[in-house]
Amino acid sequence: MYVLYWNIQNITSQRYLEPGIQHVIQSCLNSGAGLPDIIVIVEVYCRSANNINGRIFTTEGTAGLQLIFGWLLAQNPNYACIPPVTVGCFGRCEAVGVIYRSDLFQFLGPHSWSNLGPVPAAIMNLPAANVPWPWYGILWAYQQRKIANPAYPVNLNVANPMFVPEPYPDPWDLYAPFNVAAPLAPTVFYPNPTVPAIPWAALDWGNFYSGFRRFPWEVSRSPLRCTFGDVVNQQVLDLFALHTSPDTAVEALEEVARLPEVAIDDGFSKLIVGDFNVPATGIGDDYDDFRALNYTLAQENNSTFFNTHNPLPYQNPASYRGAGLYIDNMIYRRLVLAPANFYVVDQVQGTLPFWPSQLETPLYNLAGGANYTGNGALGAFQSWANIGHIAVRPAVGNAHMHYGASDHLPLAAAFAYV
């Protein structure tokens, strides 16, 4: 099972359509290792003062994901894309893209898509009085939004609010297996059974969400969970995609480890991928909660982040990798990953054996090779043709203020089942 994860920094259609960036993205996705079985993309751009979690918005970000998916479909028509459901609210809101081989995996939800986002199928079509806590808190919130603004874009009868099955919005309903009236959906809401139920009449904007886990705040990005049946190996894979906020990353990671879906060994293979914004440095770091649950980290002490502000290749050929920023990772249980089957995809110097360098001028010519010219190499290294189209905003030269493919490096891994 070949999985590729990537934080493609605030990916949008505008950036993907730049030829240099498009080449970098496509080269990472379709390398000598072949096309991945599952691709997870975080930081699909959806940030807005009005955007909230558990929705699907039409933005430059979701248009960019659609372009990437369309290109993958042209390579293999068996790809399917789980519609880009949002996690987080307002300025922290973004969508997650999960693309997978539908001939190898069956998407199992575990939730279903409703007029108000992903919810358990069992609570569909129930009157509000019969909907269990904390789910009726979501009904209450959308009812209040709809009362305050009748044009609020959800299908809801304010006199009798309920969750009803609904197709995904265009264009995402067009992609099999989602072109059905009640499609499956990922999970973004996680009930917290330790919080007592609040009666409907006592709900307000300060407590309606209190029955759900927070990571660590109501506006924080939750993990997005997708469950797959591996039709070839007859296994179940629980996949979580997580992008924490740097200022609350440790607390978010601790809360993820508390999720029953993560903590309990239910016999499913578990894979948590993401930009955790917490350095992985070994025993004693902030991943010990996962180690105690028999999870394994794919990597430690290996930077996954570009130093995009004045990297100095003539001083140190690896200076484009941010020191200490070991923040993207794959955490797994009931899977096997040989060290030789895990890769941090480095577009600057290339990652053997599959990923070539994306520089126009090879790094060795800029830092100690035959054409090395000391400080004069800096401008060439930071040019748009070199690190400019790979990473972001070199401070000088003709790449200044351009956005490259990403400030993060992709991770690729070939897993086996236990």
C-alpha distance (Angstrom), angle and dihedral (degrees) to the residues before:
residue distance angle dihedral
M1 . . .
Y2 3.80 . .
V3 3.83 113.0 .
L4 3.80 126.6 -178.0
Y5 3.81 120.8 -169.2
W6 3.81 124.6 -173.3
N7 3.78 138.5 170.4
I8 3.80 95.9 -146.0
Q9 3.77 95.4 -166.5
N10 3.82 109.9 -110.5
I11 3.78 89.6 -34.6
T12 3.81 114.3 -152.2
S13 3.79 135.9 171.4
Q14 3.80 90.0 -111.4
R15 3.79 92.5 58.9
Y16 3.79 95.0 40.8
L17 3.80 90.6 54.3
E18 3.80 91.9 59.3
P19 3.82 101.9 102.9
G20 3.82 95.3 -135.6
I21 3.79 93.5 50.4
Q22 3.79 93.2 42.7
H23 3.80 89.5 53.8
V24 3.81 92.2 51.5
I25 3.82 93.1 49.1
Q26 3.78 93.8 46.2
S27 3.81 92.3 45.7
C28 3.80 90.5 54.2
L29 3.79 94.5 46.4
N30 3.81 96.3 43.9
S31 3.78 106.0 36.3
G32 3.77 132.2 146.5
A33 3.79 85.7 -76.7
G34 3.79 88.8 66.7
L35 3.77 129.3 -124.4
P36 3.82 116.5 -36.9
D37 3.78 122.9 -110.7
I38 3.83 90.2 -137.4
I39 3.81 127.6 20.9
V40 3.81 121.8 -168.6
I41 3.81 119.0 -167.2
V42 3.79 121.2 -174.8
E43 3.80 128.7 -171.6
V44 3.79 95.9 44.4
Y45 3.79 98.2 172.4
C46 3.82 113.5 -102.9
R47 3.80 103.1 130.3
S48 3.77 113.0 144.8
A49 3.79 139.6 140.6
N50 3.81 88.4 -112.2
N51 3.79 104.1 38.0
I52 3.80 119.5 106.4
N53 3.78 138.3 -179.1
G54 3.77 125.8 -79.3
R55 3.79 95.5 32.6
I56 3.81 137.9 104.6
F57 3.78 115.8 -129.7
T58 3.78 131.4 -173.4
T59 3.79 104.1 -124.8
E60 3.79 138.9 141.7
G61 3.79 84.8 -96.4
T62 3.80 96.9 57.4
A63 3.82 88.4 42.6
G64 3.81 87.8 55.3
L65 3.81 91.0 50.9
Q66 3.80 89.4 49.7
L67 3.81 90.2 53.7
I68 3.81 91.8 50.6
F69 3.80 90.1 47.6
G70 3.80 91.4 47.7
W71 3.79 90.6 53.5
L72 3.81 90.9 49.4
L73 3.81 90.4 49.5
A74 3.78 88.7 55.8
Q75 3.80 88.3 56.2
N76 3.80 94.9 44.9
P77 3.83 123.5 5.2
N78 3.81 90.7 -155.4
Y79 3.80 93.1 76.4
A80 3.80 118.3 111.0
C81 3.79 127.2 -172.3
I82 3.78 123.1 -144.9
P83 3.81 103.8 -135.6
P84 3.82 111.7 -98.1
V85 3.80 103.1 -99.8
T86 3.80 114.8 -171.5
V87 3.78 127.7 -117.8
G88 3.80 122.3 -164.6
C89 3.79 129.3 19.0
F90 3.79 137.5 -97.4
G91 3.82 112.8 -24.7
R92 3.81 90.9 5.9
C93 3.79 94.7 49.7
E94 3.79 118.2 118.1
A95 3.79 136.7 147.7
V96 3.78 130.8 -118.8
G97 3.79 123.4 -135.1
V98 3.81 118.5 -151.6
I99 3.81 115.2 -179.4
Y100 3.79 119.9 -179.5
R101 3.79 144.0 169.7
S102 3.78 105.1 -98.1
D103 3.81 90.9 -163.1
L104 3.82 89.2 60.8
F105 3.81 102.7 33.5
Q106 3.78 136.1 37.9
F107 3.80 114.4 -149.3
L108 3.82 108.4 -129.7
G109 3.80 101.8 -179.1
P110 3.01 108.0 -154.9
H111 3.82 88.3 -145.5
S112 3.80 131.8 38.0
W113 3.79 129.7 -125.8
S114 3.79 116.1 -105.7
N115 3.78 138.1 171.1
L116 3.82 86.5 -88.3
G117 3.78 100.1 41.6
P118 3.81 133.5 -93.5
V119 3.82 114.9 -7.6
P120 3.82 137.1 150.0
A121 3.79 111.5 -76.7
A122 3.82 90.4 -129.5
I123 3.81 92.9 69.2
M124 3.80 96.0 52.4
N125 3.80 118.3 117.9
L126 3.80 94.0 9.1
P127 3.82 121.1 135.3
A128 3.79 110.9 -110.2
A129 3.81 90.7 -107.1
N130 3.82 89.8 61.9
V131 3.80 97.7 45.4
P132 3.83 110.7 104.3
W133 3.79 125.8 -122.8
P134 3.00 129.2 -66.4
W135 3.80 94.4 21.2
Y136 3.79 94.5 65.4
G137 3.81 87.1 62.3
I138 3.81 87.6 69.9
L139 3.82 90.2 49.4
W140 3.79 89.8 51.6
A141 3.82 92.9 50.2
Y142 3.80 94.5 50.9
Q143 3.79 90.9 44.6
Q144 3.81 89.4 55.4
R145 3.81 92.2 47.2
K146 3.80 90.6 49.8
I147 3.81 92.8 47.8
A148 3.79 91.2 50.3
N149 3.80 91.8 46.2
P150 3.83 116.3 19.5
A151 3.82 88.5 -168.2
Y152 3.81 91.4 59.8
P153 3.82 103.3 134.0
V154 3.80 102.8 -113.7
N155 3.78 130.4 98.5
L156 3.81 101.9 -118.3
N157 3.78 135.7 140.4
V158 3.81 102.0 -143.5
A159 3.81 91.9 -159.2
N160 3.81 91.9 55.6
P161 3.82 108.2 18.1
M162 3.78 117.0 -169.5
F163 3.76 142.4 149.0
V164 3.80 109.9 -100.8
P165 3.82 128.6 -177.6
E166 3.75 112.5 -100.9
P167 3.81 135.5 176.5
Y168 3.78 117.5 -111.9
P169 3.81 113.6 -94.7
D170 3.80 120.7 -99.2
P171 2.96 129.9 -49.2
W172 3.80 95.1 17.5
D173 3.79 94.9 59.5
L174 3.80 88.8 63.5
Y175 3.78 95.1 67.6
A176 3.79 114.9 87.5
P177 2.97 129.5 -94.1
F178 3.82 89.7 29.9
N179 3.81 101.0 61.8
V180 3.81 93.0 98.8
A181 3.79 134.0 103.1
A182 3.81 95.3 -110.8
P183 3.81 108.0 26.3
L184 3.78 125.4 -176.7
A185 3.79 118.5 -103.7
P186 3.79 139.8 -165.9
T187 3.80 122.7 -105.0
V188 3.81 121.2 -104.2
F189 3.84 100.0 151.5
Y190 3.81 118.8 70.5
P191 3.83 118.6 -171.8
N192 3.80 117.4 -134.3
P193 3.82 107.1 -144.0
T194 3.81 92.5 -165.5
V195 3.83 92.3 71.1
P196 3.84 113.8 85.4
A197 3.78 117.6 -125.7
I198 3.80 116.9 -93.7
P199 3.81 114.9 -144.9
W200 3.79 115.7 -113.4
A201 3.80 91.4 -116.2
A202 3.82 90.5 56.2
L203 3.80 96.6 50.7
D204 3.78 119.1 116.9
W205 3.80 137.4 159.4
G206 3.78 90.2 -83.9
N207 3.80 98.3 56.0
F208 3.82 111.4 21.4
Y209 3.82 91.3 97.6
S210 3.80 97.5 39.4
G211 3.80 93.5 102.6
F212 3.81 91.1 65.3
R213 3.76 126.5 75.9
R214 3.78 115.9 -102.5
F215 3.78 125.8 -148.4
P216 3.02 79.9 -131.8
W217 3.84 102.6 -59.7
E218 3.77 132.9 31.8
V219 3.83 90.2 -109.4
S220 3.82 93.6 47.5
R221 3.77 121.4 108.8
S222 3.79 113.9 -98.5
P223 3.80 124.0 -153.3
L224 3.78 114.2 -91.4
R225 3.80 110.9 -133.6
C226 3.80 125.0 -156.0
T227 3.79 123.1 178.4
F228 3.79 119.7 -154.1
G229 3.75 135.2 -173.3
D230 3.80 110.9 -140.9
V231 3.78 99.9 -139.6
V232 3.81 93.7 -167.8
N233 3.80 99.4 47.5
Q234 3.82 97.0 28.9
Q235 3.79 92.1 -127.5
V236 3.81 134.5 129.3
L237 3.80 119.3 -126.4
D238 3.80 121.9 -161.5
L239 3.80 106.5 -159.6
F240 3.81 122.8 -168.8
A241 3.81 124.2 -172.1
L242 3.79 116.2 -162.5
H243 3.80 135.0 -179.8
T244 3.78 111.6 175.8
S245 3.79 126.1 -165.1
P246 3.82 111.7 -108.4
D247 3.81 94.2 -126.0
T248 3.82 94.4 55.2
A249 3.81 101.4 24.2
V250 3.81 98.7 119.3
E251 3.81 92.9 50.4
A252 3.81 91.0 46.8
L253 3.78 92.2 50.7
E254 3.80 91.1 50.1
E255 3.80 90.6 52.1
V256 3.81 92.2 50.2
A257 3.82 89.8 54.8
R258 3.84 88.4 54.6
L259 3.80 94.2 56.4
P260 3.80 110.2 112.6
E261 3.80 87.3 -139.5
V262 3.82 87.7 61.4
A263 3.80 103.0 30.5
I264 3.82 101.9 45.0
D265 3.78 116.7 77.4
D266 3.80 99.3 -133.4
G267 3.79 94.5 165.9
F268 3.81 93.5 -99.0
S269 3.78 121.8 123.1
K270 3.81 108.3 -111.3
L271 3.79 126.7 -150.2
I272 3.81 123.6 176.2
V273 3.80 114.4 -173.9
G274 3.75 129.7 175.6
D275 3.74 155.6 90.9
F276 3.78 98.2 -63.5
N277 3.82 95.6 175.6
V278 3.81 87.6 -142.0
P279 3.83 118.7 107.7
A280 3.80 115.6 -119.2
T281 3.81 106.0 -142.8
G282 3.80 104.2 151.3
I283 3.79 138.5 -92.3
G284 3.80 110.4 -1.4
D285 3.80 95.8 34.3
D286 3.81 125.1 110.9
Y287 3.82 93.5 -81.8
D288 3.80 95.4 71.3
D289 3.82 90.6 102.3
F290 3.81 87.9 64.5
R291 3.79 94.0 43.8
A292 3.81 88.2 53.7
L293 3.82 87.4 56.9
N294 3.83 90.8 53.8
Y295 3.79 95.1 -101.8
T296 3.79 121.3 145.7
L297 3.79 126.4 -146.3
A298 3.78 115.4 -134.3
Q299 3.80 92.3 -143.1
E300 3.79 145.2 7.7
N301 3.81 132.4 -170.9
N302 3.79 94.4 13.1
S303 3.79 118.6 119.2
T304 3.80 117.0 -125.8
F305 3.81 96.9 178.1
F306 3.80 131.6 85.0
N307 3.79 119.0 -124.8
T308 3.77 92.5 -134.2
H309 3.79 98.0 172.8
N310 3.80 109.0 82.4
P311 3.80 103.2 -37.6
L312 3.81 108.9 -167.2
P313 3.82 110.4 -146.0
Y314 3.80 93.0 173.0
Q315 3.81 89.1 63.6
N316 3.78 97.6 40.3
P317 3.81 124.5 0.4
A318 3.82 89.5 -145.2
S319 3.80 95.2 50.3
Y320 3.80 90.5 109.0
R321 3.83 88.3 71.8
G322 3.81 111.5 81.7
A323 3.80 111.0 -116.0
G324 3.80 113.4 -117.2
L325 3.80 94.3 2.7
Y326 3.80 98.0 127.0
I327 3.77 91.1 149.0
D328 3.83 108.8 127.7
N329 3.76 114.7 74.0
M330 3.78 150.4 146.8
I331 3.80 117.6 -124.3
Y332 3.78 116.5 -167.8
R333 3.80 146.2 176.0
R334 3.80 130.4 -172.0
L335 3.79 88.2 18.0
V336 3.79 131.6 99.8
L337 3.80 122.8 -136.6
A338 3.78 119.8 179.7
P339 3.84 112.6 -150.2
A340 3.80 89.5 -121.2
N341 3.82 89.4 58.7
F342 3.81 97.0 58.0
Y343 3.80 123.3 82.9
V344 3.79 139.0 -179.5
V345 3.78 99.8 -151.4
D346 3.80 106.9 -132.6
Q347 3.78 110.8 -168.1
V348 3.82 93.3 -173.0
Q349 3.78 103.4 60.1
G350 3.80 95.5 9.2
T351 3.80 128.3 -118.6
L352 3.79 116.7 -108.0
P353 2.91 135.7 -99.1
F354 3.80 100.3 12.5
W355 3.82 113.9 17.9
P356 3.82 120.4 65.3
S357 3.79 124.7 -155.7
Q358 3.78 114.2 -87.3
L359 3.81 93.8 -150.7
E360 3.79 119.6 115.5
T361 3.82 89.4 -149.3
P362 3.82 111.5 42.7
L363 3.77 115.6 -114.9
Y364 3.80 93.7 -122.4
N365 3.81 89.4 60.6
L366 3.79 89.0 56.3
A367 3.78 99.3 44.1
G368 3.76 115.0 39.0
G369 3.78 102.2 -32.6
A370 3.77 128.6 117.3
N371 3.80 92.9 -75.6
Y372 3.79 95.9 42.6
T373 3.81 111.3 138.3
G374 3.81 103.6 174.3
N375 3.78 115.4 -127.3
G376 3.76 90.2 0.9
A377 3.80 88.5 72.2
L378 3.78 91.5 66.7
G379 3.80 95.7 78.6
A380 3.78 91.5 48.6
F381 3.79 92.0 48.8
Q382 3.79 92.9 49.4
S383 3.78 94.9 45.7
W384 3.79 121.3 118.3
A385 3.82 90.0 -109.1
N386 3.79 90.6 57.8
I387 3.80 125.1 30.7
G388 3.82 92.1 -11.9
H389 3.79 96.6 78.7
I390 3.81 92.2 37.7
A391 3.78 103.1 48.8
V392 3.81 131.1 8.0
R393 3.77 144.4 -77.3
P394 3.80 107.3 -19.0
A395 3.77 102.9 -159.7
V396 3.77 96.4 -125.7
G397 3.77 140.2 36.3
N398 3.76 131.6 28.9
A399 3.80 92.8 -40.1
H400 3.80 93.0 63.5
M401 3.82 110.9 140.0
H402 3.81 93.0 -4.1
Y403 3.79 115.2 132.9
G404 3.78 112.9 -132.0
A405 3.79 127.2 -160.9
S406 3.81 95.3 -71.2
D407 3.77 147.5 -38.3
H408 3.83 88.0 -125.7
L409 3.79 131.8 68.4
P410 3.82 119.7 -128.5
L411 3.79 122.3 -111.9
A412 3.78 121.1 -141.1
A413 3.79 128.2 -172.6
A414 3.79 139.0 171.2
F415 3.81 107.3 -147.0
A416 3.76 130.5 -168.5
Y417 3.80 125.7 -160.1
V418 3.79 122.6 -109.9
